[in-house]
Amino acid sequence: AVQDARLSHRRMPDKDQFRSLFAHALTVPRISTFHSAPNLLFHGAMKKSILITGGARSGKSALAERLALSRTGRAVYIATAEARDDEMRDRIAQHRARRGEGWTDHEAPLDLVGTLDATDGDAPRLVDCLTLWLTNLMLSGADWRMAGMALAEALPRQAAPVVLVTNEVGSGIVPDNRLAREFRDAAGWLNQTIATACDEVYLSVAGCPLKVKPDDVTL
């Protein structure tokens, strides 16, 4: 009888129960960290650098955009993408349409540090994204490791906040070709380097931010 009770406790809900649970979940109000407490992220003239990472279509760019605008309603958008084909041109157009008003756009496919220094002022800057920047550096034959270190050194001297978007690319299977493996390793190194230099780090999961840094654990 005890065993039957345990099995009954572990049994998955039936279809009607699942529908009821799902309907209830849809009615639970979502609280956005970036909407409800923007002042916890940007304190007046406080210097702040924030890294937002996540997988593809995790909502990281949309979260970063709301965060960058949360202080003054205006921000500088630093794009690292290059419109090399129709698909990329369409993606860029979609990003611009979604952002709407309040943005001043700059392109920095390679010289990201120079662009950050040139745009430093009162408005926050949003860099989207480090993964494409790394791709451009590797394809151009530049020293991507030195560029990453230069970016990490540049962040503390910025007067206006900087929000950086990057991608988690090493959570799946090991790529079957050397270039892809080298890119995966380079992206992991870059993410760690910039995360160390940033004041805060967030992981975007299904459009929801999870705070990774700072935390209460020291290893």
Residue frames as qw, qx, qy, qz and C-alpha x, y, z in Angstrom:
[[0.000, 0.885, 0.465, 0.000, 0.00, 0.00, 0.00],
 [0.313, -0.782, 0.111, 0.528, 2.87, 2.31, 0.86],
 [0.401, -0.129, 0.607, 0.674, 4.51, 1.57, -2.50],
 [0.207, 0.629, 0.667, 0.343, 1.25, 2.26, -4.35],
 [0.134, -0.927, -0.255, 0.239, 0.93, 5.58, -2.55],
 [0.376, -0.571, 0.344, 0.643, 4.47, 6.55, -3.56],
 [0.342, 0.175, 0.703, 0.599, 3.82, 5.66, -7.19],
 [0.078, 0.807, 0.573, 0.119, 0.57, 7.63, -7.13],
 [0.249, -0.853, -0.046, 0.457, 2.45, 10.64, -5.72],
 [0.335, -0.411, 0.512, 0.676, 4.97, 10.51, -8.57],
 [0.459, 0.469, 0.709, 0.258, 2.40, 9.98, -11.33],
 [0.119, 0.030, 0.270, 0.955, 2.23, 12.70, -13.98],
 [0.382, 0.386, 0.394, -0.742, -0.98, 14.79, -14.05],
 [0.491, 0.432, 0.731, 0.195, -3.60, 13.77, -16.60],
 [0.280, 0.397, 0.406, 0.774, -4.60, 15.97, -19.54],
 [0.236, -0.833, -0.391, -0.312, -7.32, 17.86, -17.68],
 [0.595, -0.706, -0.096, 0.371, -5.00, 18.56, -14.74],
 [0.558, -0.063, 0.262, 0.785, -2.24, 19.70, -17.09],
 [0.110, 0.625, 0.422, 0.647, -4.61, 22.08, -18.92],
 [0.412, -0.861, -0.292, -0.058, -5.69, 23.53, -15.58],
 [0.642, -0.513, 0.057, 0.566, -2.09, 24.03, -14.44],
 [0.448, 0.190, 0.365, 0.794, -1.15, 25.61, -17.77],
 [0.063, -0.774, -0.414, -0.476, -4.13, 27.98, -17.69],
 [0.527, -0.810, -0.171, 0.192, -3.19, 29.02, -14.15],
 [0.635, -0.246, 0.176, 0.711, 0.40, 29.68, -15.22],
 [0.286, 0.484, 0.395, 0.727, -0.79, 32.04, -17.93],
 [0.260, -0.861, -0.318, -0.302, -2.65, 34.14, -15.36],
 [0.660, -0.553, -0.128, 0.492, 0.36, 34.59, -13.06],
 [0.203, 0.978, -0.054, -0.006, 1.70, 38.15, -13.55],
 [0.817, 0.157, -0.078, 0.550, 5.30, 38.35, -14.72],
 [0.282, -0.931, 0.030, 0.231, 7.58, 40.81, -12.96],
 [0.712, 0.560, -0.091, 0.414, 10.41, 42.19, -15.07],
 [0.639, -0.462, -0.126, 0.601, 13.55, 43.01, -13.13],
 [0.370, 0.110, 0.233, 0.893, 14.43, 45.63, -15.71],
 [0.157, -0.620, -0.410, -0.650, 11.01, 47.32, -15.63],
 [0.572, -0.720, -0.384, -0.078, 10.23, 47.18, -11.94],
 [0.583, -0.746, 0.045, 0.319, 13.58, 48.25, -10.54],
 [0.662, 0.636, -0.028, 0.397, 15.70, 50.05, -13.13],
 [0.107, -0.895, 0.290, -0.322, 17.25, 52.23, -10.44],
 [0.824, -0.449, 0.345, 0.043, 18.76, 49.14, -8.84],
 [0.847, 0.249, 0.252, 0.396, 20.75, 48.68, -12.02],
 [0.408, 0.512, 0.040, 0.755, 21.71, 52.28, -12.77],
 [0.416, -0.719, -0.385, 0.403, 22.40, 54.49, -9.75],
 [0.018, -0.937, 0.015, 0.348, 22.60, 58.10, -10.94],
 [0.380, 0.821, -0.414, -0.100, 26.04, 58.79, -12.41],
 [0.697, -0.417, 0.583, 0.023, 27.45, 55.47, -11.18],
 [0.290, 0.493, -0.730, -0.375, 29.75, 53.73, -13.62],
 [0.753, 0.017, 0.581, -0.307, 28.22, 50.45, -14.66],
 [0.354, 0.374, -0.726, -0.456, 29.02, 47.75, -17.19],
 [0.726, 0.026, 0.535, -0.431, 26.55, 44.92, -17.65],
 [0.152, 0.253, -0.863, -0.411, 26.90, 41.73, -19.69],
 [0.764, 0.134, 0.334, -0.537, 23.79, 39.85, -20.83],
 [0.088, 0.311, -0.895, -0.308, 24.34, 36.36, -22.20],
 [0.706, 0.179, 0.508, -0.460, 22.04, 33.57, -23.34],
 [0.496, 0.096, 0.793, 0.340, 21.25, 31.17, -26.12],
 [0.020, -0.119, -0.548, -0.827, 19.72, 31.88, -29.50],
 [0.397, -0.463, -0.457, -0.648, 16.27, 33.51, -29.27],
 [0.450, -0.330, -0.700, 0.445, 16.51, 33.68, -25.48],
 [0.139, -0.909, -0.366, -0.144, 15.32, 37.29, -25.44],
 [0.617, -0.381, -0.102, 0.681, 18.71, 38.71, -24.45],
 [0.262, 0.238, 0.248, 0.902, 18.69, 41.57, -26.99],
 [0.288, -0.688, -0.426, -0.511, 15.19, 42.73, -26.03],
 [0.642, -0.660, -0.299, 0.250, 16.13, 42.65, -22.35],
 [0.552, -0.167, 0.035, 0.816, 19.32, 44.60, -23.06],
 [0.084, 0.467, 0.347, 0.809, 17.39, 47.22, -25.03],
 [0.451, -0.765, -0.378, -0.262, 14.88, 47.78, -22.21],
 [0.692, -0.514, -0.173, 0.477, 17.71, 47.98, -19.71],
 [0.454, 0.076, 0.146, 0.876, 19.68, 50.52, -21.76],
 [0.094, -0.550, -0.344, -0.755, 16.60, 52.74, -22.12],
 [0.520, -0.625, -0.578, 0.072, 15.51, 52.40, -18.49],
 [0.455, -0.342, -0.250, 0.783, 17.71, 55.23, -17.24],
 [0.014, 0.419, -0.021, -0.908, 16.87, 58.17, -19.51],
 [0.625, 0.585, 0.425, -0.294, 14.68, 56.80, -22.31],
 [0.569, 0.780, -0.246, -0.088, 17.48, 57.25, -24.83],
 [0.751, -0.408, 0.463, 0.235, 20.60, 55.24, -25.59],
 [0.266, 0.676, -0.571, -0.384, 23.35, 54.64, -28.12],
 [0.951, 0.101, 0.275, -0.099, 23.15, 51.42, -30.13],
 [0.009, -0.672, 0.682, 0.289, 26.56, 50.05, -31.19],
 [0.935, 0.242, 0.127, -0.227, 26.03, 47.37, -33.83],
 [0.364, -0.529, 0.706, 0.299, 28.79, 44.89, -34.62],
 [0.705, 0.329, 0.627, 0.049, 26.88, 43.12, -37.42],
 [0.019, 0.406, -0.489, -0.772, 27.74, 43.60, -41.08],
 [0.728, 0.432, 0.278, -0.454, 25.05, 43.26, -43.75],
 [0.194, -0.395, 0.789, 0.429, 26.87, 40.70, -45.86],
 [0.032, -0.182, -0.892, -0.411, 23.74, 39.06, -47.34],
 [0.386, -0.411, -0.377, -0.735, 19.98, 39.43, -47.61],
 [0.657, -0.467, -0.589, 0.048, 19.30, 37.41, -44.47],
 [0.469, -0.274, -0.353, 0.762, 21.54, 39.64, -42.33],
 [0.034, -0.185, -0.152, -0.970, 20.06, 42.78, -43.89],
 [0.527, -0.477, -0.512, -0.483, 16.60, 41.52, -42.96],
 [0.642, -0.424, -0.531, 0.354, 17.69, 40.76, -39.40],
 [0.300, -0.076, -0.164, 0.937, 19.18, 44.22, -39.02],
 [0.252, -0.324, -0.320, -0.854, 15.96, 45.79, -40.31],
 [0.622, -0.502, -0.578, -0.165, 13.90, 43.78, -37.82],
 [0.546, -0.312, -0.424, 0.652, 16.13, 44.89, -34.94],
 [0.103, 0.065, 0.017, 0.992, 15.79, 48.53, -35.93],
 [0.418, -0.412, -0.462, -0.665, 12.01, 48.28, -36.28],
 [0.650, -0.478, -0.581, 0.104, 11.69, 46.66, -32.86],
 [0.448, -0.175, -0.333, 0.811, 13.87, 49.24, -31.11],
 [0.007, 0.876, 0.470, 0.105, 11.83, 52.19, -32.30],
 [0.110, 0.893, -0.074, 0.430, 12.63, 55.72, -31.11],
 [0.581, -0.794, 0.171, -0.052, 15.24, 56.85, -28.63],
 [0.861, -0.180, 0.293, 0.374, 18.32, 55.35, -30.26],
 [0.229, 0.862, -0.372, -0.258, 21.43, 56.77, -31.89],
 [0.980, 0.111, 0.149, 0.078, 23.04, 54.11, -34.08],
 [0.011, 0.788, -0.588, -0.182, 26.74, 53.47, -34.59],
 [0.965, 0.216, -0.145, -0.030, 28.44, 50.62, -36.45],
 [0.199, -0.748, 0.630, -0.064, 31.55, 48.98, -35.03],
 [0.958, 0.160, -0.203, -0.122, 32.30, 45.69, -36.80],
 [0.786, 0.190, -0.367, 0.459, 35.95, 45.81, -35.65],
 [0.257, 0.309, -0.369, 0.838, 36.92, 48.95, -33.68],
 [0.488, -0.654, -0.563, -0.132, 34.61, 48.44, -30.71],
 [0.531, -0.469, -0.299, 0.640, 36.91, 50.07, -28.16],
 [0.202, 0.027, 0.181, 0.962, 37.34, 53.17, -30.32],
 [0.274, -0.498, -0.533, -0.627, 33.58, 53.46, -30.77],
 [0.548, -0.628, -0.521, 0.183, 32.95, 53.14, -27.03],
 [0.434, -0.341, -0.132, 0.823, 35.46, 55.88, -26.28],
 [0.063, 0.164, 0.350, 0.920, 34.03, 58.12, -29.02],
 [0.394, -0.523, -0.533, -0.536, 30.43, 57.74, -27.81],
 [0.452, -0.344, -0.645, 0.511, 31.12, 58.06, -24.09],
 [0.107, -0.388, -0.033, -0.915, 28.87, 60.71, -22.56],
 [0.440, -0.146, 0.448, -0.764, 25.58, 60.78, -20.67],
 [0.844, 0.099, -0.103, -0.518, 23.55, 58.14, -22.54],
 [0.723, -0.251, 0.643, 0.001, 24.04, 54.41, -21.93],
 [0.367, 0.488, -0.653, -0.448, 25.54, 52.38, -24.76],
 [0.880, 0.022, 0.417, -0.226, 24.26, 49.00, -25.93],
 [0.095, 0.519, -0.773, -0.351, 26.73, 46.72, -27.74],
 [0.812, 0.171, 0.483, -0.281, 24.98, 44.01, -29.75],
 [0.860, -0.496, 0.079, -0.094, 26.74, 41.72, -29.97],
 [0.314, -0.708, 0.618, 0.134, 30.15, 40.44, -28.86],
 [0.765, 0.051, 0.633, 0.108, 29.72, 37.17, -30.74],
 [0.622, 0.735, 0.227, 0.147, 29.46, 38.88, -34.12],
 [0.023, -0.940, 0.341, 0.012, 32.33, 41.17, -33.16],
 [0.584, -0.435, 0.672, 0.132, 34.47, 38.11, -32.46],
 [0.764, 0.395, 0.492, 0.133, 33.41, 36.60, -35.80],
 [0.394, 0.916, -0.019, 0.070, 34.50, 39.75, -37.64],
 [0.261, -0.815, 0.515, 0.054, 37.84, 39.78, -35.83],
 [0.699, -0.180, 0.677, 0.142, 38.58, 36.13, -36.63],
 [0.698, 0.576, 0.404, 0.136, 37.55, 36.45, -40.28],
 [0.258, 0.955, -0.127, 0.069, 39.71, 39.56, -40.72],
 [0.801, 0.223, -0.341, 0.439, 42.76, 37.85, -39.25],
 [0.129, -0.766, 0.270, -0.569, 42.97, 40.30, -36.35],
 [0.308, 0.116, -0.815, 0.476, 44.36, 39.33, -32.95],
 [0.518, -0.556, -0.429, -0.488, 41.02, 38.66, -31.31],
 [0.688, -0.423, -0.474, 0.351, 42.56, 37.83, -27.95],
 [0.339, -0.063, -0.142, 0.928, 44.35, 41.18, -27.73],
 [0.224, -0.382, -0.321, -0.837, 41.14, 42.91, -28.85],
 [0.631, -0.541, -0.534, -0.156, 39.19, 41.18, -26.08],
 [0.593, -0.343, -0.363, 0.631, 41.73, 42.22, -23.47],
 [0.143, 0.136, 0.066, 0.978, 41.63, 45.80, -24.77],
 [0.418, -0.512, -0.434, -0.613, 37.83, 45.82, -24.42],
 [0.677, -0.509, -0.499, 0.184, 38.06, 44.50, -20.85],
 [0.467, -0.200, -0.200, 0.838, 40.52, 47.27, -20.02],
 [0.010, -0.290, -0.259, -0.921, 38.32, 49.92, -21.68],
 [0.410, -0.598, -0.632, -0.275, 35.13, 49.17, -19.73],
 [0.483, -0.566, -0.449, 0.495, 36.22, 50.55, -16.32],
 [0.254, -0.216, 0.034, 0.942, 37.16, 53.93, -17.83],
 [0.062, -0.484, -0.606, -0.628, 33.75, 54.51, -19.43],
 [0.120, -0.036, 0.367, -0.922, 31.78, 57.33, -17.81],
 [0.679, 0.033, -0.052, -0.732, 28.38, 56.27, -19.19],
 [0.727, -0.112, 0.644, -0.207, 26.95, 52.78, -18.63],
 [0.347, 0.383, -0.730, -0.447, 27.63, 50.02, -21.15],
 [0.813, 0.031, 0.471, -0.341, 25.33, 47.04, -21.75],
 [0.172, 0.460, -0.785, -0.378, 26.90, 44.24, -23.76],
 [0.899, 0.109, 0.174, -0.387, 25.09, 41.30, -25.38],
 [0.083, 0.473, -0.856, -0.189, 26.80, 38.00, -26.10],
 [0.855, 0.036, -0.302, -0.420, 25.86, 34.39, -26.86],
 [0.610, -0.378, 0.687, -0.117, 26.31, 31.09, -25.07],
 [0.676, 0.487, -0.422, -0.358, 27.66, 28.87, -27.84],
 [0.241, 0.401, -0.875, 0.121, 29.27, 26.01, -25.92],
 [0.565, -0.136, 0.570, -0.581, 26.25, 24.37, -24.33],
 [0.888, 0.276, -0.025, -0.366, 25.55, 21.91, -27.15],
 [0.956, 0.011, 0.187, 0.224, 27.52, 19.12, -28.79],
 [0.405, -0.552, 0.401, 0.609, 31.15, 19.55, -29.82],
 [0.554, 0.700, -0.129, -0.431, 31.29, 20.91, -33.41],
 [0.925, 0.094, 0.330, 0.161, 32.57, 18.51, -36.06],
 [0.644, 0.607, 0.004, 0.466, 35.01, 20.93, -37.72],
 [0.609, -0.132, -0.266, 0.736, 38.11, 22.70, -36.47],
 [0.060, 0.361, 0.071, 0.928, 37.04, 26.30, -37.24],
 [0.549, -0.588, -0.327, -0.496, 33.78, 25.87, -35.34],
 [0.780, -0.415, -0.362, 0.297, 35.63, 24.39, -32.36],
 [0.457, 0.060, -0.141, 0.876, 38.12, 27.26, -32.39],
 [0.187, -0.483, -0.178, -0.836, 35.26, 29.77, -32.49],
 [0.697, -0.566, -0.399, -0.184, 33.45, 28.03, -29.63],
 [0.717, -0.297, -0.296, 0.557, 36.59, 28.15, -27.48],
 [0.266, 0.223, 0.004, 0.938, 37.33, 31.77, -28.43],
 [0.373, -0.580, -0.297, -0.661, 33.76, 32.82, -27.58],
 [0.749, -0.530, -0.387, 0.091, 34.00, 31.11, -24.20],
 [0.587, -0.122, -0.191, 0.777, 37.28, 32.87, -23.43],
 [0.042, 0.376, 0.145, 0.914, 35.89, 36.25, -24.54],
 [0.534, -0.624, -0.385, -0.420, 32.73, 35.85, -22.46],
 [0.742, -0.458, -0.340, 0.352, 34.74, 34.99, -19.35],
 [0.466, 0.053, -0.062, 0.881, 37.13, 37.90, -19.91],
 [0.137, -0.447, -0.195, -0.862, 34.37, 40.48, -20.35],
 [0.645, -0.593, -0.439, -0.199, 32.27, 39.03, -17.52],
 [0.668, -0.301, -0.325, 0.598, 35.23, 39.49, -15.18],
 [0.246, 0.106, 0.017, 0.963, 35.51, 43.15, -16.21],
 [0.305, -0.516, -0.409, -0.688, 31.76, 43.86, -15.89],
 [0.246, -0.269, 0.523, -0.771, 29.99, 44.95, -12.73],
 [0.683, 0.102, 0.516, -0.507, 26.96, 42.75, -13.40],
 [0.150, 0.162, -0.868, -0.445, 26.19, 39.68, -15.51],
 [0.679, 0.149, 0.375, -0.613, 22.75, 38.35, -16.42],
 [0.131, -0.011, 0.938, 0.322, 21.72, 35.11, -18.11],
 [0.550, 0.166, -0.052, -0.816, 18.60, 35.40, -20.26],
 [0.116, 0.073, 0.990, 0.036, 16.35, 32.34, -20.19],
 [0.046, 0.577, 0.786, 0.218, 13.12, 32.45, -22.21],
 [0.005, 0.718, 0.220, 0.660, 13.11, 36.24, -21.94],
 [0.605, -0.782, -0.120, -0.092, 13.65, 36.23, -18.19],
 [0.299, 0.713, -0.498, 0.392, 16.84, 37.62, -16.61],
 [0.865, -0.428, -0.209, 0.155, 18.76, 35.57, -14.07],
 [0.052, -0.927, 0.342, -0.147, 21.37, 37.53, -12.14],
 [0.921, 0.102, -0.257, 0.273, 24.75, 35.77, -12.23],
 [0.565, -0.050, -0.242, 0.787, 27.08, 38.50, -10.95],
 [0.069, 0.449, -0.781, 0.428, 27.49, 39.74, -8.35],
 [0.782, -0.336, -0.472, -0.230, 26.48, 36.86, -6.10],
 [0.546, -0.726, 0.297, -0.292, 27.18, 35.79, -2.55],
 [0.970, -0.104, 0.155, 0.153, 29.45, 32.89, -3.47],
 [0.093, 0.855, -0.499, -0.104, 33.23, 33.24, -3.62],
 [0.993, 0.066, 0.064, 0.078, 35.19, 30.38, -5.17]]
